[in-house]
Amino acid sequence: MTTTIDITHYGYRVTWSAEDQEFLATCLELPSLSWLASTQEEALAGLRDLVREVVDDLTATGEPVPVPFATRNYSGKFNLRVGEYLHRQLAVNAAQEHLSLNQYLVRRLSDAS
């Protein structure tokens, strides 16, 4: 069974490139692709056309096609290795705020985003 990827669900970004003096469109799921154009709309349209071609080529050759971040499933868990000193420091900070280490880290990560 082949899953069709809806490229409109990919994460697109259009920014001004001072170096190129044009708008630069990029795609989060396919970071090696970009498109330059004189307007934001043209940059996005050009990149979407390019993404469609690349996804079609990947599909035709049986290569994996990136799933959009917006439609991926996440467990809510991830492992993080930190040094002993940092682990101790974080545990102390959590205790000072009367939080579990997990609650403390979730709060800190939420504040940073």
C-alpha distances in whole Angstrom, upper triangle without the diagonal:
4,7,10,13,16,19,21,20,21,25,27,31,34,37,40,41,45,44,43,44,41,38,35,32,29,26,26,22,23,27,27,27,30,32,36,37,41,39,37,35,35,33,31,30,30,28,25,25,25,22,20,21,20,17,16,17,15,12,14,15,12,14,13,14,16,15,18,21,22,18,18,19,23,25,28,29,30,32,35,38,41,44,47,49,47,45,49,50,47,48,51,50,48,51,53,51,51,47,45,43,40,41,43,40,38,41,42,38,38,42,40,37
4,6,9,13,15,18,17,18,22,24,28,30,34,37,37,41,41,39,41,37,35,32,28,26,23,22,19,20,23,24,24,26,28,32,34,37,35,33,31,31,30,27,26,26,24,21,21,21,18,16,17,16,13,12,14,12,9,11,12,10,12,11,11,13,13,16,19,19,16,17,18,22,24,27,29,29,31,34,37,40,43,46,48,45,44,48,48,45,47,50,49,47,50,52,50,50,46,44,43,39,40,42,39,37,40,40,37,37,40,38,35
4,6,10,12,15,14,15,19,21,25,27,31,34,35,39,39,37,38,35,32,29,26,23,20,20,16,18,21,22,22,24,26,30,31,35,33,30,28,29,27,24,24,24,22,19,19,20,16,15,16,15,12,12,14,12,9,12,14,12,12,11,9,11,10,12,15,16,13,13,15,19,22,24,26,27,29,32,35,38,41,44,46,43,42,46,46,43,44,48,46,44,47,49,47,47,43,41,40,36,37,39,36,34,37,37,33,33,36,35,32
4,6,9,12,12,13,17,19,22,25,28,32,32,36,36,34,36,32,29,27,23,21,18,18,15,16,20,21,20,22,23,27,28,31,30,27,25,25,24,21,20,21,19,16,16,17,14,11,14,13,9,10,13,11,9,12,14,12,13,11,9,11,10,11,15,15,13,14,17,20,23,26,28,28,31,33,36,39,43,45,47,44,43,47,47,44,45,49,47,45,48,50,48,48,44,43,41,38,38,40,37,35,37,37,34,33,36,35,31
4,6,9,8,9,13,15,19,21,25,28,29,33,33,31,32,29,26,23,20,18,14,15,12,13,17,18,17,19,20,24,25,28,27,24,22,22,21,18,18,18,16,13,14,14,11,10,12,12,8,10,13,11,10,13,15,13,13,11,8,8,7,8,12,12,10,12,15,18,22,24,26,26,29,31,34,36,40,43,44,41,41,44,44,41,43,46,44,42,46,47,45,45,42,40,39,35,36,37,34,32,34,34,31,30,33,31,28
4,5,6,8,11,13,17,19,23,26,27,31,32,30,31,27,24,22,18,17,13,14,12,14,17,19,17,18,19,23,23,26,24,21,19,20,19,16,15,16,14,11,13,14,11,9,13,13,10,11,15,14,13,16,18,17,16,14,11,11,9,8,12,11,10,13,16,19,23,24,27,27,30,32,35,38,41,44,45,42,42,45,45,41,43,46,44,42,46,47,45,45,42,41,39,36,36,37,34,32,34,34,30,29,32,31,27
4,5,5,9,10,14,16,19,23,24,28,28,26,27,23,20,18,14,13,10,11,10,11,14,16,13,15,16,19,20,23,21,18,16,17,15,12,12,13,11,8,10,11,7,7,11,11,8,11,13,13,13,16,18,17,16,14,10,10,9,8,11,11,11,14,17,20,24,25,27,27,30,31,34,37,40,43,44,41,41,44,44,41,43,45,43,42,46,47,44,45,42,41,39,36,36,37,34,31,33,33,29,29,31,29,26
4,5,8,9,12,14,18,21,23,27,28,26,26,23,19,18,14,13,11,12,12,13,16,18,15,16,16,19,19,22,19,16,14,16,15,11,11,13,11,8,11,13,10,10,13,14,12,14,17,17,17,19,22,21,20,18,14,13,11,9,12,10,11,14,18,20,24,25,27,28,31,32,35,37,41,44,45,41,41,44,43,40,43,45,43,41,45,46,43,44,41,40,39,35,35,36,33,31,32,32,29,27,30,28,24
4,7,9,12,15,19,22,24,28,29,27,28,25,21,19,15,14,11,11,10,12,15,18,16,17,18,21,22,24,22,18,17,19,17,13,14,16,14,11,14,15,12,12,16,15,13,15,18,17,17,20,22,21,19,17,13,11,9,6,8,7,8,11,14,16,20,21,24,24,27,29,32,34,38,41,41,38,38,41,40,37,39,42,39,38,41,43,40,41,37,36,35,32,32,33,30,27,29,29,25,24,27,25,22
4,6,10,13,16,20,21,25,26,24,25,22,19,16,12,10,7,7,7,9,11,14,13,13,15,18,20,22,20,17,16,17,15,12,13,14,11,10,13,13,9,11,14,13,11,15,17,16,16,20,21,20,18,15,12,9,8,5,7,7,9,11,15,16,20,21,23,23,26,27,30,32,35,38,39,36,36,39,38,35,38,40,38,37,40,42,39,40,37,36,34,31,31,32,29,26,28,28,24,23,26,24,20
4,7,10,13,17,19,22,23,22,23,20,16,14,11,8,6,5,7,9,10,14,12,13,14,17,18,21,19,15,15,17,14,11,14,15,12,11,14,14,11,14,17,15,14,18,20,18,19,23,24,23,20,18,14,11,11,7,7,8,11,12,16,17,20,20,22,22,25,26,29,30,34,37,37,34,34,37,36,33,36,38,36,35,38,39,37,38,35,34,32,29,29,30,27,24,26,25,22,21,23,21,17
4,7,10,14,15,19,20,19,19,16,13,10,7,6,5,6,9,10,10,13,11,10,11,13,15,17,15,11,12,13,10,8,11,12,9,9,12,12,10,13,16,15,15,18,20,19,21,23,24,24,22,20,16,14,14,11,11,11,14,16,19,20,24,24,26,25,28,28,31,32,36,39,39,36,36,39,38,35,38,40,38,37,41,41,39,41,37,37,35,32,32,32,29,27,28,27,24,23,24,22,19
4,7,10,12,16,17,16,16,14,10,8,6,5,6,8,11,12,11,13,12,10,11,12,13,15,13,10,11,13,10,8,12,12,10,11,15,14,13,16,18,18,18,21,23,22,24,27,27,27,25,23,19,17,17,14,14,14,17,19,22,23,26,25,27,26,29,29,31,32,35,38,38,35,36,39,37,35,38,40,37,36,40,40,38,40,37,37,35,32,32,32,29,27,28,26,23,23,23,21,18
4,7,9,13,15,13,13,10,6,5,4,6,9,11,14,14,13,15,12,10,9,9,10,11,10,6,9,10,7,7,11,11,10,12,15,15,14,17,19,19,20,23,24,24,26,28,29,30,27,25,22,20,20,17,17,18,21,23,26,26,30,29,31,30,32,32,34,35,38,41,41,37,39,42,40,37,40,42,39,39,43,43,41,43,40,40,38,36,35,35,32,30,30,29,26,25,26,23,20
4,6,9,12,11,11,9,6,5,7,9,12,13,17,16,14,16,14,11,11,10,11,11,10,8,11,12,9,10,14,14,13,15,18,17,17,21,22,22,23,26,27,27,29,31,32,32,30,28,25,22,23,20,20,21,24,25,28,28,32,31,32,31,33,32,34,34,37,40,40,36,38,41,39,37,40,41,38,39,42,42,40,43,40,40,38,36,36,35,32,30,30,29,26,25,25,23,20
4,6,9,9,7,6,4,6,9,11,15,17,20,19,17,18,16,12,11,9,10,10,9,8,12,13,10,12,15,15,15,17,20,19,20,23,24,24,26,28,29,29,31,34,34,35,32,31,28,26,27,24,24,24,28,29,32,32,35,34,35,34,36,35,37,37,39,42,42,38,40,43,41,39,42,44,41,41,45,44,42,45,43,43,41,39,39,37,35,33,33,31,29,28,28,25,23
4,5,5,6,6,6,6,10,12,15,17,20,19,16,16,15,12,11,9,10,10,11,11,15,14,11,14,17,16,15,18,20,19,20,23,24,23,26,28,28,29,31,33,33,34,32,30,28,26,27,25,25,26,29,30,33,33,36,35,36,35,36,35,36,36,39,42,41,38,40,43,41,39,43,44,41,42,46,45,44,46,44,44,41,40,40,38,36,35,35,32,30,30,29,26,25
4,6,5,7,9,10,13,15,19,21,24,22,19,19,18,15,14,12,12,12,13,14,17,17,15,17,20,19,19,22,24,23,24,27,28,27,29,32,32,32,35,37,37,38,35,34,31,29,31,29,28,29,33,33,36,36,39,38,39,37,38,37,38,38,40,43,42,39,41,44,42,40,44,45,42,43,47,46,45,48,45,46,43,42,42,40,37,37,36,34,32,32,31,28,26
4,6,8,10,10,14,16,19,21,24,22,19,18,17,14,14,11,13,13,15,16,19,18,15,18,21,19,19,22,24,22,23,27,27,26,29,31,31,31,34,36,35,37,34,33,31,29,31,29,29,31,34,34,37,37,40,39,40,38,39,37,38,38,40,43,42,39,42,45,42,41,45,46,43,45,48,48,46,49,47,47,44,43,43,41,38,38,38,35,33,34,33,29,28
4,5,8,9,12,14,18,20,23,21,18,17,16,13,11,8,9,10,13,14,17,15,13,16,18,16,16,20,21,19,21,24,24,24,27,29,28,29,32,33,34,35,32,32,30,28,30,28,28,30,33,34,37,37,40,40,40,38,40,38,40,40,42,45,45,42,44,47,45,44,47,48,46,47,50,50,48,51,49,49,46,44,45,43,40,39,40,37,35,35,34,31,30
4,7,9,13,16,19,22,25,23,20,20,18,15,13,9,9,8,11,12,15,14,12,16,18,17,17,21,22,21,23,26,26,26,28,31,31,32,34,36,36,37,35,34,32,30,32,29,30,31,34,35,38,38,42,41,42,40,42,40,42,42,44,47,46,43,46,48,46,45,48,49,47,47,51,50,49,52,49,49,47,45,45,44,41,40,40,38,35,35,34,32,30
4,6,10,13,17,19,22,20,18,18,16,12,10,6,6,5,7,9,12,10,9,12,14,13,14,17,18,18,19,22,23,23,25,27,28,29,31,33,33,35,32,31,29,27,29,26,27,28,31,32,35,36,39,39,40,38,40,39,41,41,44,47,46,43,45,48,46,44,48,49,46,47,51,50,48,51,48,48,46,44,44,43,40,39,39,37,34,34,34,31,29
4,7,10,14,16,19,18,16,16,14,10,8,6,5,6,6,6,9,9,6,9,12,11,11,14,16,16,17,20,21,21,23,25,26,27,29,31,31,33,30,29,26,24,25,23,23,24,27,29,32,32,36,35,37,36,37,37,39,39,42,45,45,41,43,46,44,42,45,47,44,44,48,48,46,48,46,46,43,41,41,40,37,36,36,34,31,31,31,28,26
4,7,10,13,16,14,12,13,10,7,6,5,7,9,9,8,10,10,6,8,11,10,9,12,14,13,14,17,18,18,20,23,23,23,26,28,28,29,27,26,23,21,22,20,21,22,25,26,29,30,33,33,34,32,34,34,36,36,39,42,42,39,40,43,42,40,43,45,42,42,46,46,44,46,44,43,41,39,39,38,35,34,34,32,29,29,29,26,24
4,7,10,13,11,10,11,9,5,5,6,8,11,10,8,9,9,5,6,9,8,6,9,12,11,11,14,16,15,17,19,20,21,23,25,26,26,24,23,20,18,19,17,17,18,21,22,26,27,30,30,31,30,32,32,34,35,38,42,41,38,39,43,41,39,42,44,41,41,45,45,43,45,42,42,39,37,37,37,34,32,33,31,28,28,28,26,23
4,7,9,8,7,8,6,5,7,9,12,15,14,11,13,12,9,8,11,10,7,9,12,11,10,13,15,14,15,18,19,18,21,23,23,24,21,20,17,15,16,14,14,16,19,19,23,23,27,27,28,27,29,29,31,32,35,38,39,35,36,40,38,36,39,41,39,39,42,43,41,43,40,39,37,34,35,34,31,29,30,29,26,26,27,24,21
4,6,5,6,8,7,7,10,13,15,18,17,14,14,15,11,10,12,12,8,9,12,10,8,12,14,12,12,16,17,16,18,21,21,21,18,16,13,11,12,10,11,13,15,16,19,20,24,24,25,24,27,27,29,31,34,37,38,34,35,39,37,35,38,40,38,37,41,42,40,41,38,37,35,32,33,33,29,28,29,28,24,24,26,23,20
4,6,6,9,9,10,13,16,18,21,20,17,18,18,15,13,15,15,12,12,15,14,11,14,16,14,14,18,18,17,19,22,22,21,18,16,13,10,11,9,8,11,13,13,17,17,20,20,22,21,23,23,26,27,30,34,34,31,32,35,34,31,34,37,34,34,37,38,36,38,35,34,31,29,29,29,26,24,26,25,21,21,23,20,17
4,6,9,9,12,15,18,20,23,22,19,20,20,17,15,16,16,12,12,15,13,10,13,14,12,11,15,16,14,15,19,19,18,15,12,9,6,7,6,7,10,12,11,15,16,19,20,21,20,22,23,26,28,31,34,35,32,32,36,35,33,35,38,36,35,39,40,38,39,36,34,32,29,30,30,27,25,27,26,23,23,25,22,20
4,6,6,9,12,16,18,22,21,19,19,19,15,14,15,14,11,11,13,11,8,11,12,9,10,13,13,12,14,17,17,17,14,12,9,7,10,10,11,14,15,15,18,19,23,24,24,23,25,25,27,29,32,36,37,34,34,38,37,35,38,40,38,38,42,43,41,42,39,37,35,32,33,33,30,28,30,29,26,26,28,25,22
4,5,8,11,14,17,21,20,18,19,19,15,14,16,15,11,13,15,12,11,14,15,12,13,17,16,15,18,20,20,20,17,15,13,11,13,12,13,16,18,17,20,21,24,24,25,23,25,24,26,28,31,34,35,32,33,36,36,33,36,39,37,37,40,41,40,41,38,37,34,32,33,32,29,28,29,28,24,25,27,23,21
4,7,10,13,17,20,21,19,20,19,15,15,17,15,11,14,15,11,11,14,14,11,13,16,15,14,17,19,19,19,16,15,14,12,15,15,16,19,21,20,23,24,27,28,28,26,27,27,29,30,33,36,37,34,35,39,38,36,39,42,40,40,43,44,43,45,41,40,37,35,36,36,32,31,33,31,28,29,30,27,25
4,7,11,14,17,18,16,17,15,12,12,13,11,8,10,11,8,8,11,11,9,12,14,14,14,17,19,19,20,17,16,14,13,16,15,16,19,20,21,24,25,29,29,30,28,30,30,32,33,36,40,40,37,38,42,41,39,42,44,42,42,46,46,45,46,43,42,39,37,38,38,34,33,34,33,29,30,31,28,25
4,7,10,14,14,13,14,12,9,9,11,9,6,10,11,8,9,13,13,12,14,17,17,17,20,22,22,23,20,20,17,16,18,17,18,20,22,23,26,27,30,31,32,30,32,31,33,35,37,41,41,38,39,43,42,40,43,45,43,42,46,47,45,47,44,43,40,38,39,38,35,34,35,33,30,30,31,28,25
4,7,10,11,10,11,9,6,7,9,6,5,9,10,8,10,13,13,13,16,18,18,19,22,23,24,25,23,22,20,19,21,19,20,22,24,25,29,30,33,34,35,33,35,35,37,38,41,44,45,41,43,46,45,43,46,48,45,45,49,49,47,50,47,46,43,41,41,41,38,36,37,36,32,32,33,30,27
4,7,9,9,11,8,5,9,10,8,8,12,13,12,14,17,17,17,19,21,22,23,25,27,27,29,27,26,23,22,24,22,23,25,27,28,32,33,36,36,37,36,38,37,39,40,42,46,46,43,44,48,46,44,47,49,46,47,50,50,49,51,48,48,45,43,43,42,39,38,39,37,34,34,34,31,29
4,6,7,8,6,5,9,9,8,10,13,13,13,16,18,18,19,21,23,24,25,27,28,30,31,29,29,26,25,26,24,25,26,29,30,34,35,38,38,40,39,41,40,42,43,46,49,49,46,47,50,48,46,50,51,49,49,53,52,50,53,50,50,47,45,45,44,42,40,40,39,36,35,36,33,30
4,7,9,7,7,11,12,11,13,16,16,17,19,21,22,23,25,26,27,29,31,32,33,35,33,32,29,28,29,27,28,28,31,33,36,37,41,40,42,41,43,42,44,45,48,51,50,47,49,52,50,48,51,53,50,50,54,53,51,54,51,51,49,47,47,46,43,41,41,40,37,36,36,34,31
4,5,5,6,9,10,11,12,14,16,17,18,20,21,23,24,26,27,28,30,32,33,34,33,32,28,27,28,25,26,26,29,31,34,35,39,38,40,39,42,41,44,44,47,50,50,46,48,51,49,47,50,51,48,48,52,52,49,52,49,49,47,45,44,44,41,39,39,38,35,34,34,32,29
4,6,5,6,9,10,11,12,14,15,16,18,20,21,22,24,26,27,28,30,32,33,30,29,26,24,25,22,22,22,25,27,31,32,35,35,37,36,38,38,41,41,44,47,47,43,45,48,46,43,46,48,45,45,49,48,46,48,46,46,44,42,41,40,38,36,36,35,32,31,31,29,26
4,5,5,6,9,10,11,12,14,15,16,19,20,21,22,24,26,27,29,30,31,30,29,25,24,24,21,22,22,24,27,30,32,35,35,37,37,40,40,42,43,46,49,49,46,47,50,48,46,48,50,47,47,51,51,48,50,47,47,46,43,42,42,40,37,38,37,34,32,33,31,28
4,5,5,6,8,10,11,12,14,15,17,18,20,21,23,24,26,27,29,30,28,28,24,24,24,22,24,24,26,28,32,33,37,37,39,38,41,41,43,44,47,51,50,47,48,51,50,47,50,52,49,49,53,53,50,52,50,49,47,45,45,44,42,40,40,39,36,35,35,33,30
4,6,5,6,9,10,11,12,14,16,16,18,20,21,22,24,26,27,28,26,25,22,21,22,20,21,22,24,26,29,31,34,34,36,35,38,37,40,41,44,47,47,44,45,48,46,44,47,49,46,46,50,50,48,50,47,47,44,42,42,41,39,37,37,36,33,32,33,30,27
4,5,5,6,9,10,10,12,14,15,16,18,20,21,22,24,26,26,25,23,20,19,19,17,18,18,21,23,26,28,32,32,34,33,36,36,38,39,43,46,46,42,43,47,45,43,45,47,45,44,48,48,46,48,45,44,42,40,40,40,37,35,35,34,31,30,31,29,26
4,5,5,6,9,10,11,13,14,15,17,19,20,21,23,25,26,24,24,20,19,20,18,20,20,22,24,28,30,33,34,36,35,38,38,41,42,46,49,49,46,47,50,48,46,49,51,48,48,51,52,49,51,48,47,46,43,43,43,40,38,38,38,34,33,34,32,29
4,6,5,6,9,10,11,12,14,16,17,18,20,21,23,24,23,23,19,19,20,19,21,22,23,25,29,31,34,35,37,36,38,38,41,42,45,49,49,46,47,50,49,46,49,51,49,48,52,53,50,52,49,48,46,44,44,44,41,39,40,39,35,35,36,33,30
4,5,5,6,8,10,10,12,14,15,16,18,20,21,22,20,19,16,16,17,15,18,18,20,22,26,27,31,31,33,32,34,35,37,38,42,45,45,42,43,46,45,43,46,48,45,45,49,49,47,49,46,45,43,40,40,40,37,35,36,35,32,32,33,30,27
4,5,5,6,9,10,10,12,14,15,16,18,20,21,19,18,15,14,15,14,16,17,18,20,24,26,30,30,32,32,34,35,38,39,43,46,46,43,44,47,46,43,46,48,46,45,49,50,47,49,46,45,43,40,40,40,37,35,36,36,32,32,33,31,27
4,5,5,6,9,10,11,12,14,15,16,19,20,19,19,16,16,17,16,19,20,21,23,26,29,32,33,35,35,37,38,40,42,45,49,49,46,47,50,49,47,49,52,49,49,52,53,51,52,49,48,46,43,44,44,41,39,40,39,36,35,37,34,31
4,5,5,6,9,10,11,12,14,15,17,18,17,17,14,14,16,16,19,20,21,22,26,28,32,33,34,33,35,36,38,40,43,46,47,44,45,48,47,45,48,50,48,47,51,52,50,52,48,47,45,42,43,43,40,38,39,38,35,35,36,33,30
4,5,5,6,8,10,10,12,14,15,16,15,14,11,11,13,12,15,16,17,18,22,24,28,29,30,30,32,33,35,37,40,44,45,42,42,46,45,42,45,48,45,45,48,49,47,48,45,44,42,39,39,40,37,35,36,36,32,32,33,31,28
4,6,5,6,9,10,10,12,14,15,14,14,11,12,13,13,17,17,18,19,23,25,29,31,32,32,34,35,38,40,43,47,48,45,45,48,48,45,47,50,48,47,51,52,50,51,47,46,44,41,42,42,39,37,39,38,34,34,36,34,31
4,6,5,6,9,10,10,12,14,13,14,12,14,16,16,19,21,21,22,26,28,32,33,34,34,36,37,39,41,44,48,49,46,46,50,49,47,49,52,50,49,53,54,52,53,50,48,46,43,44,45,41,39,41,41,37,37,39,36,33
4,5,5,6,8,10,11,12,11,11,9,11,13,14,17,19,19,20,23,26,29,31,32,31,33,33,36,38,41,44,46,43,43,47,46,44,46,49,48,47,50,52,50,51,47,46,43,41,42,42,39,37,39,38,34,35,37,34,31
4,5,5,6,8,10,10,9,9,6,9,11,12,15,17,16,17,21,23,26,28,29,29,31,32,35,37,41,44,45,42,42,46,46,43,45,48,47,45,49,50,48,49,46,44,42,39,40,41,37,35,38,37,33,33,36,33,30
4,6,5,6,9,10,10,11,9,12,14,15,19,20,19,20,23,26,29,32,33,32,34,36,38,41,44,47,49,46,46,50,49,47,49,52,50,49,53,54,52,53,49,48,45,42,43,44,41,39,41,41,37,37,39,37,34
4,5,5,6,9,8,10,9,13,15,17,20,22,21,22,25,27,31,33,34,33,35,36,38,40,43,47,48,46,46,50,49,47,49,52,51,50,53,55,53,54,50,48,46,43,44,45,42,40,42,42,38,38,41,38,35
4,6,5,6,5,7,6,10,12,15,18,20,19,19,22,24,27,30,30,29,31,32,34,37,40,44,45,43,43,46,46,44,46,49,48,47,50,52,50,51,47,45,43,40,41,42,39,37,40,39,35,36,38,36,33
4,5,5,6,7,7,11,12,15,18,20,18,19,21,24,27,30,30,30,32,34,36,39,42,45,47,44,44,48,48,45,47,51,49,48,51,53,51,52,48,46,44,41,42,43,40,38,41,40,36,37,39,37,34
4,6,8,10,10,14,16,19,22,24,22,22,25,28,31,33,34,33,35,37,39,42,45,48,50,48,47,51,51,49,51,54,53,51,55,57,55,55,52,50,47,44,46,47,43,42,44,44,40,40,43,41,38
4,6,9,10,14,17,20,23,25,23,23,25,28,31,33,33,32,34,36,37,40,43,46,48,46,46,50,50,48,50,53,52,50,54,56,54,55,51,49,46,44,45,46,43,41,44,43,40,40,43,41,38
4,7,9,12,15,18,21,23,21,20,23,25,27,30,30,30,31,33,35,38,41,44,46,44,44,47,48,45,47,50,49,48,51,53,52,52,48,46,44,41,43,44,40,39,42,41,38,38,41,39,36
4,6,10,12,16,18,21,19,18,21,23,25,28,28,27,28,30,32,35,38,41,43,41,40,44,45,42,44,47,46,45,48,50,49,49,46,43,41,38,40,41,37,36,39,38,35,35,38,36,33
4,6,9,12,15,17,16,15,17,19,22,24,24,23,25,27,29,32,35,38,40,38,37,41,41,39,41,44,43,42,45,47,45,46,42,40,37,35,36,37,34,32,35,35,31,32,35,32,30
4,6,9,12,15,13,13,16,18,21,23,24,23,26,27,30,32,36,39,41,38,37,41,41,39,41,44,42,41,44,46,44,45,41,39,37,34,35,36,33,31,34,33,30,30,33,31,28
4,6,9,11,11,10,13,15,18,20,21,20,23,24,27,29,33,36,37,34,34,38,38,35,37,40,39,37,41,43,41,41,38,36,34,31,32,33,29,28,30,30,26,26,29,27,24
4,6,8,7,7,10,12,16,18,19,19,22,24,27,29,33,36,37,34,34,37,37,34,36,39,38,36,39,41,39,40,36,34,32,29,30,31,28,26,28,28,25,25,28,26,23
4,5,6,6,10,12,16,17,19,19,22,24,27,29,33,36,37,34,33,37,36,33,35,38,36,35,38,40,37,38,35,33,31,28,29,30,27,24,26,26,23,22,25,23,20
4,5,5,8,10,13,14,16,16,19,21,24,26,30,33,34,30,30,33,33,30,32,35,33,31,35,36,34,34,31,29,28,24,25,26,23,21,23,23,19,19,21,20,17
4,6,9,10,14,15,17,18,22,23,27,29,32,35,36,32,32,35,34,31,33,36,33,32,35,36,34,34,31,30,28,25,25,26,24,21,23,23,20,19,21,20,17
4,7,9,13,15,17,18,22,24,27,30,34,36,37,34,33,36,36,33,34,37,35,33,36,38,35,36,32,31,30,26,26,28,25,22,25,26,22,21,24,23,20
4,6,10,12,14,15,18,21,24,27,30,33,34,31,30,34,33,30,32,35,33,31,34,36,34,34,30,29,27,24,24,26,23,21,23,24,20,20,23,22,19
4,7,9,11,13,17,19,23,26,29,31,33,30,28,32,32,29,30,33,31,29,32,34,32,32,28,26,25,21,22,24,22,19,22,23,20,19,23,22,20
4,6,8,10,13,16,19,22,26,28,29,26,25,28,28,25,26,29,28,25,28,31,28,28,24,22,21,17,19,21,18,15,19,20,16,16,20,19,17
4,5,8,12,15,18,21,25,26,28,25,23,26,27,23,24,27,26,24,26,29,27,26,22,20,19,15,17,19,17,15,18,19,16,17,21,20,19
4,7,10,13,17,19,23,24,26,22,20,23,24,20,21,24,23,20,23,25,23,23,19,17,16,12,13,15,13,11,14,16,13,13,17,17,16
4,7,10,13,16,20,21,23,20,18,21,22,18,19,22,21,19,22,24,23,22,18,16,14,11,13,15,12,11,15,16,13,14,18,18,17
4,7,10,13,17,18,20,18,16,19,20,17,18,21,21,19,22,24,23,23,19,17,14,11,14,15,12,12,15,15,13,15,18,17,17
4,7,10,13,15,17,15,13,17,18,15,16,20,20,18,21,23,23,23,19,16,13,12,15,15,12,13,17,16,14,17,19,18,18
4,6,10,12,14,12,10,14,15,13,14,18,17,17,20,22,21,22,19,16,13,12,15,14,11,13,16,14,13,16,18,17,17
4,7,9,12,10,9,13,14,13,14,17,18,17,20,22,22,23,20,17,14,14,17,16,13,16,18,17,15,19,21,19,20
4,7,8,6,6,10,11,10,12,15,15,16,18,20,20,21,19,17,13,14,17,15,13,16,18,15,15,19,20,18,20
4,6,5,6,9,10,11,12,14,15,17,18,20,21,22,21,19,15,16,19,17,15,19,20,18,18,22,22,21,23
4,6,5,6,9,10,11,12,14,15,16,18,20,21,19,17,14,16,19,17,16,19,21,19,20,23,24,23,25
4,5,5,6,9,10,11,12,14,15,17,19,20,19,18,14,17,19,17,16,19,20,18,19,23,22,21,24
4,5,5,6,8,10,10,12,14,15,17,18,17,16,12,14,16,14,12,16,17,14,15,19,19,18,21
4,5,5,6,9,10,11,12,14,16,16,15,13,9,12,14,12,11,15,16,14,15,19,19,19,21
4,5,5,6,9,10,11,12,14,15,14,13,10,13,15,13,13,17,17,16,18,21,21,21,24
4,5,5,6,9,10,11,13,14,14,13,10,14,15,12,12,16,16,14,16,19,18,18,21
4,5,5,6,9,10,11,12,11,10,7,10,11,8,8,12,12,10,13,16,15,15,18
4,5,5,6,9,10,10,9,8,6,9,11,9,10,13,14,13,15,18,18,18,21
4,5,5,6,9,10,10,10,9,12,13,10,12,15,15,14,17,19,19,20,23
4,5,5,6,9,9,10,8,12,11,8,10,13,12,11,14,16,15,16,20
4,5,5,6,5,6,5,9,8,5,8,11,10,10,13,15,15,16,19
4,5,5,6,7,8,11,11,9,12,14,14,14,17,18,18,20,23
4,5,8,10,11,14,12,10,13,16,14,14,18,19,18,20,23
4,5,9,10,12,10,8,11,13,11,12,15,16,15,18,20
4,7,9,12,10,9,13,14,13,14,17,18,18,20,22
4,6,8,6,6,9,10,10,12,14,15,15,18,20
4,5,5,6,9,10,11,12,14,15,17,18,20
4,6,5,6,9,10,10,12,14,15,16,19
4,5,5,6,9,10,11,12,14,15,17
4,6,5,6,9,10,10,12,14,16
4,6,5,6,9,10,11,12,15
4,5,5,6,8,10,11,12
4,5,5,6,9,10,11
4,5,5,6,9,10
4,5,5,6,9
4,5,5,6
4,5,5
4,6
4
